[in-house]
């Protein structure tokens, strides 16, 4: 039945104002109003329909994405949308496209690494989309190890040009989105060579295709790298391969904000500090953390709504079966993911503030907070993307067999999201970068240099190495001070243990390689402490509506107690808590699941996602799942005829053979 809200009873159970929670989730009334208006604009526009996307062949799928990207640009111009509104519109169109790298990497790279003159020349063209750019860094043979890239940019003083060249097969640029078939230009990262000397990796603006007929320019070999994981998903994007055969570009197309090559071929560092380049990296990684909360919340919204609709077992005297969401096993898997979505949202807000703060400091030549900002963004990118990729897959399992259908929205969401664990820094490599920062911090503790920001807890190392939890009953685990100290003590003790083990090696690098797994775990402990601390800090802010704050306290408790339960070995092994206290934490966690249960549907409603954006029959706002699943099945191309293509060639002969055999 259309128009019936099958989840209405669930919504009546809410113990808080859902509209107020929507504002908290969005970050402000302005953000909420903007997202609400643009998401509905996209949802109500047939030009952005997602109908049948997962069933399209690759070429049709890609062409459909080109159509949507062009249509989105047309609507942006017609409606005179601001940059902020246009970015939201692209977000809610919800389809990986060449525009992602153009706006998300190409333009920021020129803004961050180009001189004022270069920005004046290239940015107006990029903003008007008169050129379309991508970001060509990763190669066939190197990704995480940027210093190992093989593409060369050799300066020729005779012609005042750089010669861009791919000397080996493995130096082929591989993976850049938008490169395969669309981009006219790329920011290409290559080894700068002048006067026979290699000065390491620099960025260059290189034109790839003619602006007249779009054909690759002489010396440029470029194409798509092929089908990727999943139906639809990233197959809407033309991830590309690119090779250069001695392609010449003017000297002034080297991005020269930080370093230049003179007309004579001399390599010179500018007055602008190299550290400014990290600003772009911090920016990109903080947006990835924000995207993690968006992707995880979508999966959780689908799984929570469907868990309330789906009933299995337990009927008495012919009555209704039990809602799946009422099973404790379902709650113990689902509710921590719901809490994580909120936790990642709030740490993402804080990272946005951190990026602004670091940028202002860098411009004032203050680099003091840069190492911490780099470690934070690297660690939180790794932590949140790993948890989100695993969480989306868990949500699919929580939806049972129907979660495996493309119409559930979960397989495509997983396939779109999971590359985040690799791009912009492999997650394990990033954790080891955080570990290096932690080891350096521990080594400096005796020097009088006071740790600040997210590592300020290290300044109380003597106390944290000795203290023990004073939790005596389950509800003591709801005290923020008890929780923060537990996570601080765990992180500090794991870092100190790693540092002590490292000191036993004559060669520190050999030790780092040998202890890499332990170091990565210490980095995870540090990053989880940051997320827990930022969630608790959020609760100390002015939050409208008592009911809203109460629900956030429940979510926060579930988040940190679930982590404590999951990593119980760390907390027990470092000696901060006893097995009895761990058991009390688990008792409190179960109690919080019961408190969350009546509010679960309203907490996912607070994400304010339209059915168009979710693109999931299982996650429909009205809960009208079964008729819609049945209806969708008949739209599959296989059901366009009663007799399948191929029946007469392959199935009929088999059947006839069986009939003849049966007569013998």
C-alpha positions as CSV (number, residue, x, y, z in Angstrom):
1,X,0.0,0.0,0.0
2,X,1.3,3.4,-1.0
3,X,1.3,6.3,1.5
4,X,1.3,4.0,4.6
5,X,4.1,4.6,7.1
6,X,5.0,1.1,8.4
7,X,7.5,2.6,10.8
8,X,5.0,5.1,12.4
9,X,4.8,3.1,15.6
10,X,8.6,3.2,15.9
11,X,8.6,6.9,15.3
12,X,6.1,7.5,18.1
13,X,8.5,5.9,20.6
14,X,11.1,8.7,20.2
15,X,12.1,10.3,23.5
16,X,13.7,13.4,21.8
17,X,12.9,16.1,19.2
18,X,14.0,14.6,15.9
19,X,14.2,18.0,14.2
20,X,16.6,19.3,16.8
21,X,18.8,16.2,16.3
22,X,18.8,16.8,12.6
23,X,20.4,20.2,13.3
24,X,23.0,18.6,15.6
25,X,23.8,16.1,12.9
26,X,24.1,18.8,10.3
27,X,26.4,20.9,12.5
28,X,24.2,24.0,12.4
29,X,20.8,25.4,11.3
30,X,22.4,26.8,8.2
31,X,24.0,23.4,7.3
32,X,20.7,21.6,7.9
33,X,18.7,24.1,5.8
34,X,21.2,23.9,3.0
35,X,21.3,20.1,2.9
36,X,17.6,19.7,3.3
37,X,16.8,22.1,0.4
38,X,19.4,20.7,-2.0
39,X,18.8,17.1,-1.3
40,X,15.0,17.6,-2.0
41,X,15.8,19.6,-5.1
42,X,17.9,16.6,-6.4
43,X,15.4,14.0,-5.3
44,X,12.5,15.7,-7.1
45,X,14.3,16.2,-10.4
46,X,13.8,13.3,-12.8
47,X,17.1,14.2,-14.5
48,X,18.9,12.7,-11.5
49,X,17.0,9.5,-11.4
50,X,18.9,6.4,-10.3
51,X,16.5,3.9,-11.9
52,X,18.2,0.8,-13.2
53,X,21.7,2.1,-12.7
54,X,23.1,-1.2,-11.4
55,X,21.8,-3.1,-14.5
56,X,23.4,-0.9,-17.2
57,X,26.3,-2.1,-19.3
58,X,29.5,-0.2,-18.7
59,X,29.4,2.1,-21.7
60,X,25.8,3.1,-21.1
61,X,26.5,3.5,-17.4
62,X,29.4,5.8,-18.1
63,X,27.5,7.8,-20.7
64,X,24.6,8.2,-18.2
65,X,27.0,9.6,-15.7
66,X,28.4,12.1,-18.2
67,X,24.7,13.2,-18.9
68,X,24.1,13.7,-15.2
69,X,27.3,15.6,-14.6
70,X,26.4,17.9,-17.6
71,X,22.9,18.3,-16.3
72,X,24.1,19.1,-12.8
73,X,26.3,21.9,-14.2
74,X,23.3,23.2,-16.2
75,X,21.2,23.3,-13.0
76,X,24.0,24.9,-11.0
77,X,24.2,27.7,-13.7
78,X,20.4,28.1,-14.0
79,X,19.8,28.3,-10.3
80,X,22.9,30.5,-9.7
81,X,24.0,28.2,-6.9
82,X,26.9,29.3,-4.7
83,X,30.1,27.2,-4.5
84,X,28.8,25.6,-1.3
85,X,25.4,24.9,-2.8
86,X,26.9,23.4,-6.0
87,X,29.2,21.1,-3.9
88,X,26.1,19.9,-2.0
89,X,24.2,19.3,-5.2
90,X,27.1,17.1,-6.6
91,X,27.1,15.2,-3.3
92,X,23.4,14.4,-3.4
93,X,23.5,13.4,-7.1
94,X,25.5,10.6,-5.5
95,X,27.5,9.1,-8.4
96,X,31.3,8.9,-8.7
97,X,32.2,11.1,-11.7
98,X,35.0,13.0,-13.3
99,X,33.8,16.1,-11.5
100,X,35.0,14.6,-8.1
101,X,38.7,14.9,-9.0
102,X,38.2,18.1,-10.9
103,X,36.7,19.9,-7.9
104,X,38.2,17.8,-5.1
105,X,41.9,17.5,-6.2
106,X,42.8,19.4,-9.4
107,X,41.6,22.8,-8.2
108,X,42.9,22.4,-4.6
109,X,46.3,21.3,-6.0
110,X,46.6,24.5,-8.1
111,X,45.3,26.6,-5.2
112,X,47.8,25.0,-2.7
113,X,50.8,24.7,-4.9
114,X,50.5,27.3,-7.7
115,X,51.9,30.8,-7.6
116,X,49.4,33.8,-7.7
117,X,50.1,34.1,-11.4
118,X,49.4,30.4,-12.1
119,X,46.2,30.6,-10.1
120,X,45.0,33.6,-12.0
121,X,45.7,31.8,-15.3
122,X,44.3,28.3,-14.5
123,X,41.6,28.7,-11.9
124,X,39.1,30.8,-13.9
125,X,39.2,28.2,-16.7
126,X,38.8,25.3,-14.1
127,X,36.0,27.1,-12.3
128,X,34.0,27.6,-15.5
129,X,34.8,24.0,-16.5
130,X,36.4,25.3,-19.8
131,X,39.1,22.8,-18.9
132,X,38.6,19.6,-16.9
133,X,41.4,18.4,-14.7
134,X,42.4,15.3,-12.7
135,X,45.2,14.5,-10.3
136,X,47.8,12.1,-11.7
137,X,50.1,10.9,-8.9
138,X,49.7,7.1,-8.4
139,X,51.5,4.9,-10.9
140,X,51.2,1.3,-11.9
141,X,54.3,0.4,-9.7
142,X,54.0,3.0,-6.9
143,X,51.1,4.4,-4.8
144,X,51.8,4.9,-1.1
145,X,55.5,5.5,-1.8
146,X,55.3,8.8,-3.5
147,X,59.1,9.3,-3.4
148,X,59.4,6.2,-5.5
149,X,57.4,7.6,-8.5
150,X,59.3,7.1,-11.8
151,X,57.7,9.6,-14.2
152,X,60.4,12.2,-15.1
153,X,60.2,16.0,-15.9
154,X,63.5,17.0,-17.3
155,X,64.3,20.7,-17.9
156,X,65.6,21.6,-21.4
157,X,67.3,25.1,-21.1
158,X,67.5,25.3,-25.0
159,X,63.7,25.6,-25.3
160,X,62.7,26.7,-21.8
161,X,60.5,23.5,-21.5
162,X,60.1,20.5,-19.3
163,X,60.1,17.1,-21.0
164,X,57.6,14.8,-19.3
165,X,58.4,11.1,-19.9
166,X,57.3,7.7,-18.7
167,X,60.6,5.7,-18.8
168,X,59.2,2.3,-17.8
169,X,55.9,0.4,-17.9
170,X,55.5,0.8,-14.1
171,X,55.8,4.6,-14.5
172,X,52.4,4.6,-16.2
173,X,50.0,6.8,-14.3
174,X,47.3,4.4,-13.1
175,X,44.0,5.1,-11.2
176,X,43.4,8.8,-11.5
177,X,39.6,9.4,-11.7
178,X,38.4,11.3,-14.8
179,X,41.6,10.6,-16.6
180,X,40.5,7.7,-18.8
181,X,38.1,9.5,-21.2
182,X,37.3,13.0,-19.9
183,X,40.1,15.1,-18.5
184,X,41.7,17.7,-20.7
185,X,44.5,18.5,-18.2
186,X,46.1,16.9,-15.2
187,X,48.3,17.9,-12.3
188,X,51.1,15.3,-13.0
189,X,53.6,14.4,-10.3
190,X,57.1,13.6,-11.6
191,X,60.8,13.6,-10.7
192,X,62.1,17.1,-11.4
193,X,65.5,16.8,-13.2
194,X,67.6,19.8,-14.1
195,X,71.3,20.1,-14.9
196,X,71.5,16.3,-14.5
197,X,70.3,16.4,-10.9
198,X,67.1,14.8,-9.5
199,X,65.3,17.2,-7.1
200,X,62.5,14.8,-6.2
201,X,58.8,14.9,-6.8
202,X,57.1,18.1,-8.1
203,X,53.7,18.9,-9.6
204,X,53.2,20.0,-13.2
205,X,50.1,21.1,-15.1
206,X,50.0,19.1,-18.3
207,X,47.5,19.3,-21.2
208,X,46.4,15.8,-22.3
209,X,43.8,16.3,-24.9
210,X,43.0,18.8,-27.6
211,X,40.4,21.4,-26.7
212,X,39.1,21.2,-30.3
213,X,38.5,17.5,-30.9
214,X,39.3,16.0,-27.5
215,X,41.9,13.6,-29.1
216,X,45.0,12.8,-27.0
217,X,47.9,15.2,-27.8
218,X,51.1,13.9,-29.5
219,X,53.2,11.7,-27.1
220,X,50.2,11.1,-24.8
221,X,48.8,7.6,-24.5
222,X,45.7,7.6,-22.3
223,X,42.7,5.3,-21.7
224,X,40.5,3.6,-19.1
225,X,41.9,0.9,-16.8
226,X,38.8,-1.4,-17.0
227,X,35.9,-2.6,-14.9
228,X,36.1,-2.4,-11.1
229,X,34.4,-4.1,-8.2
230,X,30.6,-4.0,-8.0
231,X,27.6,-3.2,-10.1
232,X,27.4,0.5,-10.9
233,X,29.6,1.8,-8.1
234,X,32.9,3.2,-9.3
235,X,32.3,1.9,-12.8
236,X,30.6,5.3,-13.5
237,X,34.1,6.8,-13.2
238,X,36.8,6.6,-16.0
239,X,39.8,5.8,-13.8
240,X,42.7,6.0,-16.2
241,X,46.1,4.9,-17.4
242,X,48.5,7.6,-18.8
243,X,51.9,7.4,-20.5
244,X,54.1,10.2,-21.8
245,X,56.6,9.9,-24.6
246,X,58.8,13.0,-24.3
247,X,55.9,15.4,-24.0
248,X,57.0,19.1,-23.8
249,X,55.4,21.7,-21.6
250,X,56.4,25.4,-20.9
251,X,58.6,25.9,-17.8
252,X,55.8,28.0,-16.2
253,X,53.5,24.9,-16.0
254,X,55.6,23.6,-13.1
255,X,53.6,24.4,-9.9
256,X,56.0,26.9,-8.4
257,X,54.6,28.2,-5.2
258,X,57.2,26.3,-3.1
259,X,60.1,25.8,-5.5
260,X,61.0,27.1,-9.0
261,X,63.4,26.4,-11.9
262,X,64.9,29.5,-13.4
263,X,65.2,30.2,-17.1
264,X,68.9,29.0,-16.8
265,X,67.7,25.8,-15.2
266,X,68.7,26.5,-11.6
267,X,66.5,24.9,-8.9
268,X,65.5,27.5,-6.3
269,X,63.4,27.2,-3.1
270,X,60.9,30.1,-2.7
271,X,60.3,32.0,0.5
272,X,57.1,30.0,0.9
273,X,57.8,27.1,3.4
274,X,57.4,23.6,2.0
275,X,55.2,22.8,5.0
276,X,52.4,24.7,3.3
277,X,52.0,21.8,0.9
278,X,50.7,19.7,3.8
279,X,47.7,22.1,4.1
280,X,46.2,20.4,1.0
281,X,46.8,16.9,2.4
282,X,45.2,17.9,5.7
283,X,42.2,19.3,3.8
284,X,41.6,16.2,1.7
285,X,41.9,13.8,4.6
286,X,39.5,15.8,6.8
287,X,36.9,15.6,4.0
288,X,37.5,11.8,3.9
289,X,36.7,11.6,7.6
290,X,33.5,13.6,7.0
291,X,32.6,11.3,4.1
292,X,33.1,8.2,6.4
293,X,30.3,9.4,8.7
294,X,28.0,10.0,5.6
295,X,28.6,6.6,4.2
296,X,28.3,4.7,7.5
297,X,25.2,6.6,8.4
298,X,23.5,5.6,5.1
299,X,24.3,1.9,5.7
300,X,23.1,2.1,9.3
301,X,19.9,3.9,8.3
302,X,19.1,1.1,5.8
303,X,19.9,-1.7,8.3
304,X,18.0,0.0,11.2
305,X,14.8,0.6,9.3
306,X,14.8,-2.9,7.8
307,X,15.6,-4.5,11.2
308,X,12.4,-2.8,12.5
309,X,10.3,-4.0,9.5
310,X,11.7,-7.6,9.3
311,X,10.1,-10.1,11.6
312,X,11.4,-13.6,12.3
313,X,10.6,-16.4,14.8
314,X,9.0,-16.1,18.2
315,X,5.3,-15.9,17.3
316,X,2.9,-17.0,20.1
317,X,-0.5,-18.4,19.4
318,X,-0.5,-17.2,15.8
319,X,0.5,-13.7,16.7
320,X,3.2,-11.6,15.0
321,X,6.8,-12.7,14.9
322,X,9.5,-10.7,16.7
323,X,11.0,-7.7,15.1
324,X,14.6,-8.5,14.2
325,X,15.8,-5.3,15.9
326,X,14.6,-6.6,19.3
327,X,17.1,-9.5,19.2
328,X,20.1,-8.7,21.4
329,X,22.5,-10.2,18.9
330,X,21.1,-7.7,16.3
331,X,21.4,-4.8,18.7
332,X,25.0,-5.7,19.7
333,X,26.1,-5.5,16.0
334,X,23.9,-2.6,14.8
335,X,23.8,-0.1,17.6
336,X,27.6,0.4,17.9
337,X,27.6,1.2,14.2
338,X,24.9,3.8,14.7
339,X,27.0,5.2,17.6
340,X,30.1,5.2,15.4
341,X,28.3,7.2,12.6
342,X,27.6,10.0,15.2
343,X,31.1,9.7,16.7
344,X,32.7,10.1,13.2
345,X,30.4,13.0,12.4
346,X,31.6,14.9,15.5
347,X,35.3,14.1,15.1
348,X,34.9,15.3,11.5
349,X,33.6,18.6,12.7
350,X,36.6,19.0,15.0
351,X,39.0,18.1,12.1
352,X,37.4,20.8,10.0
353,X,38.2,23.3,12.8
354,X,41.7,21.9,13.1
355,X,42.3,22.4,9.3
356,X,41.2,26.0,9.6
357,X,43.5,26.5,12.6
358,X,46.5,24.9,11.0
359,X,46.0,26.9,7.8
360,X,45.9,30.2,9.7
361,X,49.0,29.2,11.6
362,X,50.9,28.2,8.4
363,X,50.1,31.5,6.8
364,X,51.7,33.2,9.8
365,X,54.8,30.9,9.5
366,X,53.7,29.0,12.7
367,X,54.4,25.3,12.0
368,X,54.2,24.1,15.6
369,X,50.9,22.2,15.2
370,X,51.6,20.7,11.8
371,X,53.1,17.4,12.9
372,X,50.1,16.8,15.2
373,X,47.6,17.8,12.5
374,X,49.4,15.5,10.0
375,X,49.2,12.6,12.5
376,X,45.6,13.3,13.4
377,X,44.3,13.4,9.8
378,X,46.4,10.4,8.8
379,X,45.3,8.4,11.8
380,X,41.6,9.4,11.7
381,X,41.5,8.8,7.9
382,X,42.7,5.3,8.5
383,X,40.5,4.6,11.6
384,X,37.2,5.9,10.2
385,X,37.5,4.5,6.7
386,X,38.4,1.0,7.9
387,X,35.5,1.0,10.4
388,X,33.1,2.4,7.8
389,X,34.0,-0.2,5.1
390,X,33.7,-3.0,7.7
391,X,30.5,-1.4,9.0
392,X,28.8,-1.2,5.6
393,X,29.5,-4.9,5.1
394,X,28.2,-5.7,8.6
395,X,25.0,-3.8,7.7
396,X,24.6,-5.9,4.6
397,X,24.8,-9.0,6.8
398,X,22.3,-7.5,9.3
399,X,19.8,-7.4,6.5
400,X,20.0,-11.1,5.8
401,X,19.6,-12.4,2.3
402,X,17.8,-9.3,1.0
403,X,20.9,-7.2,1.8
404,X,22.7,-9.0,-1.0
405,X,20.3,-7.6,-3.6
406,X,21.5,-4.5,-5.5
407,X,18.0,-3.0,-4.7
408,X,19.0,-3.0,-1.0
409,X,21.5,-0.3,-1.9
410,X,24.2,-1.9,0.3
411,X,26.3,-3.7,-2.3
412,X,26.8,-0.6,-4.4
413,X,27.4,1.6,-1.3
414,X,30.1,-0.9,-0.2
415,X,31.7,-1.0,-3.7
416,X,31.8,2.8,-3.9
417,X,33.1,3.2,-0.4
418,X,35.8,0.5,0.1
419,X,38.5,2.2,-2.1
420,X,38.7,4.9,0.6
421,X,40.8,2.4,2.6
422,X,43.5,2.7,0.0
423,X,43.3,6.1,-1.7
424,X,45.0,9.2,-0.2
425,X,47.2,6.8,1.8
426,X,47.0,3.1,2.5
427,X,45.4,2.7,5.9
428,X,48.2,0.5,7.4
429,X,50.9,2.8,6.0
430,X,49.1,5.8,7.6
431,X,48.9,4.1,11.0
432,X,52.7,3.5,10.9
433,X,53.1,7.3,10.2
434,X,51.1,8.0,13.3
435,X,53.2,5.4,15.2
436,X,56.4,7.3,14.2
437,X,54.9,10.5,15.6
438,X,54.0,8.7,18.8
439,X,57.5,7.2,19.2
440,X,59.0,10.7,18.6
441,X,56.7,12.1,21.3
442,X,57.6,9.4,23.8
443,X,61.4,10.0,23.1
444,X,61.0,13.7,23.8
445,X,59.1,13.3,27.1
446,X,62.3,13.8,29.2
447,X,63.4,16.9,27.3
448,X,61.0,19.3,28.9
449,X,59.1,19.8,25.7
450,X,55.4,19.7,26.7
451,X,53.1,17.7,24.5
452,X,50.0,19.7,23.4
453,X,46.7,19.1,21.7
454,X,45.7,15.4,21.1
455,X,48.9,14.2,22.7
456,X,48.8,16.4,25.8
457,X,47.9,13.2,27.8
458,X,51.5,12.1,27.3
459,X,52.5,14.9,29.6
460,X,51.0,12.9,32.4
461,X,52.8,9.8,31.5
462,X,54.0,8.9,35.0
463,X,50.5,9.0,36.4
464,X,49.0,7.1,33.4
465,X,51.6,4.3,33.7
466,X,50.7,3.7,37.4
467,X,47.0,4.5,37.8
468,X,44.2,1.9,38.0
469,X,40.5,2.2,37.3
470,X,38.3,2.9,40.4
471,X,35.1,1.6,38.7
472,X,33.1,-0.3,41.3
473,X,29.7,-0.7,39.6
474,X,28.4,-0.7,36.1
475,X,27.1,2.9,36.1
476,X,30.6,4.2,37.0
477,X,31.4,3.6,33.4
478,X,29.1,6.5,32.4
479,X,31.5,9.0,34.1
480,X,33.4,10.8,31.3
481,X,36.5,11.1,33.6
482,X,36.7,7.3,34.2
483,X,36.4,6.6,30.5
484,X,38.9,9.2,29.2
485,X,41.5,8.0,31.7
486,X,41.0,4.4,30.6
487,X,41.6,5.3,27.0
488,X,44.5,7.5,27.8
489,X,46.2,4.9,30.0
490,X,45.7,2.2,27.3
491,X,47.2,4.5,24.6
492,X,50.1,5.7,26.7
493,X,51.0,2.2,27.9
494,X,50.9,0.7,24.4
495,X,53.1,3.5,23.0
496,X,55.6,3.3,25.9
497,X,55.8,-0.5,25.5
498,X,56.5,-0.1,21.8
499,X,59.2,2.5,22.5
500,X,60.8,0.2,25.1
501,X,60.8,-2.7,22.6
502,X,62.3,-0.5,19.9
503,X,65.1,0.6,22.2
504,X,66.3,-3.1,22.2
505,X,67.3,-2.9,18.6
506,X,70.7,-1.5,17.5
507,X,69.1,-0.4,14.2
508,X,65.8,1.6,14.9
509,X,64.5,1.0,11.3
510,X,65.0,-2.7,11.7
511,X,63.1,-2.5,15.0
512,X,60.3,-0.5,13.4
513,X,59.9,-3.1,10.7
514,X,59.9,-5.9,13.1
515,X,57.4,-4.3,15.5
516,X,55.2,-2.8,12.8
517,X,52.0,-4.7,13.8
518,X,52.4,-3.6,17.5
519,X,53.0,0.0,16.4
520,X,49.9,0.0,14.2
521,X,47.8,-1.2,17.2
522,X,49.3,1.6,19.4
523,X,48.3,4.1,16.7
524,X,44.8,2.7,16.6
525,X,44.6,3.1,20.5
526,X,45.7,6.8,20.2
527,X,43.2,7.5,17.4
528,X,40.3,5.9,19.2
529,X,41.2,8.1,22.3
530,X,40.8,11.2,20.0
531,X,37.4,10.1,18.8
532,X,36.1,9.3,22.3
533,X,37.5,12.6,23.7
534,X,35.9,14.6,20.9
535,X,32.5,12.9,21.4
536,X,32.6,13.6,25.1
537,X,33.7,17.3,24.4
538,X,30.6,17.6,22.0
539,X,28.4,16.6,24.9
540,X,29.8,19.5,27.0
541,X,28.6,22.0,24.4
542,X,25.3,23.7,24.4
543,X,22.9,21.2,22.9
544,X,19.3,22.2,22.4
545,X,16.7,20.0,23.9
546,X,17.3,17.7,27.0
547,X,16.1,14.7,25.1
548,X,18.6,15.3,22.4
549,X,21.5,15.5,24.8
550,X,20.4,12.4,26.6
551,X,20.3,10.4,23.4
552,X,23.8,11.6,22.4
553,X,25.0,10.5,25.9
554,X,23.6,7.0,25.2
555,X,25.3,6.9,21.8
556,X,28.6,8.1,23.2
557,X,28.4,5.5,26.0
558,X,27.7,2.8,23.4
559,X,30.6,3.9,21.3
560,X,33.3,3.9,24.0
561,X,32.0,0.8,25.8
562,X,31.8,-1.2,22.6
563,X,35.5,-0.2,21.9
564,X,36.4,-1.2,25.4
565,X,34.7,-4.6,25.0
566,X,36.2,-5.2,21.5
567,X,39.7,-4.3,22.7
568,X,39.3,-5.8,26.1
569,X,42.7,-7.5,25.7
570,X,44.5,-4.1,25.5
571,X,42.8,-2.7,28.6
572,X,43.4,-5.9,30.6
573,X,46.9,-6.5,29.2
574,X,48.1,-3.0,30.1
575,X,46.8,-3.6,33.6
576,X,44.5,-0.5,33.8
577,X,41.3,-2.5,34.5
578,X,40.4,-5.9,36.1
579,X,38.3,-8.6,34.5
580,X,35.5,-7.7,36.9
581,X,35.6,-4.1,35.7
582,X,35.5,-5.3,32.1
583,X,32.5,-7.4,32.9
584,X,30.8,-4.3,34.5
585,X,31.5,-2.4,31.3
586,X,29.7,-5.1,29.3
587,X,26.7,-5.0,31.7
588,X,26.4,-1.2,31.2
589,X,26.8,-1.6,27.4
590,X,23.8,-4.0,27.3
591,X,21.7,-1.6,29.4
592,X,22.5,1.2,27.0
593,X,21.3,-0.9,24.1
594,X,18.0,-1.2,25.8
595,X,17.8,2.6,26.3
596,X,18.6,3.2,22.6
597,X,16.1,0.7,21.3
598,X,12.9,2.9,21.3
599,X,14.8,5.8,19.7
600,X,16.7,3.8,17.0
601,X,14.4,4.7,14.1
602,X,14.2,8.4,15.0
603,X,18.0,8.5,15.4
604,X,18.5,7.4,11.8
605,X,15.7,9.7,10.7
606,X,17.8,12.5,12.0
607,X,20.3,11.9,9.2
608,X,17.5,13.4,7.0
609,X,18.3,11.3,3.9
610,X,15.8,11.2,1.1
611,X,14.8,7.9,-0.4
612,X,16.5,9.0,-3.6
613,X,19.8,9.5,-1.8
614,X,19.6,6.2,0.1
615,X,18.5,4.4,-3.1
616,X,17.4,1.4,-1.0
617,X,14.2,-0.5,-1.0
618,X,15.1,-1.9,2.5
619,X,15.8,1.6,3.8
620,X,12.6,3.3,2.6
621,X,11.3,5.9,5.0
622,X,7.8,4.4,4.9
623,X,9.1,0.8,5.5
624,X,7.0,-0.5,2.6
625,X,9.6,-3.1,1.8
626,X,8.0,-6.3,0.5
627,X,5.7,-5.0,-2.3
628,X,8.6,-2.8,-3.6
629,X,11.0,-5.7,-3.6
630,X,8.5,-7.8,-5.6
631,X,7.8,-4.9,-8.0
632,X,11.6,-4.3,-8.5
633,X,12.3,-7.9,-9.4
634,X,10.0,-7.7,-12.5
635,X,12.0,-4.7,-13.8
636,X,15.1,-6.9,-14.3
637,X,16.1,-7.3,-18.0
638,X,15.9,-11.1,-17.6
639,X,12.2,-10.7,-17.0
640,X,11.4,-8.9,-20.3
641,X,10.4,-12.2,-21.8
642,X,9.1,-15.5,-20.4
643,X,11.5,-17.5,-22.5
644,X,15.2,-16.6,-21.9
645,X,17.5,-15.6,-24.7
646,X,19.6,-18.8,-25.3
647,X,16.8,-21.2,-24.4
648,X,16.5,-22.7,-27.8
649,X,20.3,-23.0,-28.4
650,X,21.3,-24.4,-25.0
651,X,18.4,-25.4,-22.6
652,X,15.9,-27.0,-25.1
653,X,18.5,-29.5,-26.4
654,X,19.4,-30.6,-22.9
655,X,15.7,-31.1,-22.0
656,X,15.0,-33.1,-25.2
657,X,18.1,-35.3,-24.5
658,X,16.7,-36.0,-20.9
659,X,13.3,-37.0,-22.4
660,X,14.9,-39.4,-24.8
661,X,17.0,-40.9,-22.0
662,X,13.9,-41.3,-19.8
663,X,12.1,-43.5,-22.5
664,X,15.0,-46.1,-22.6
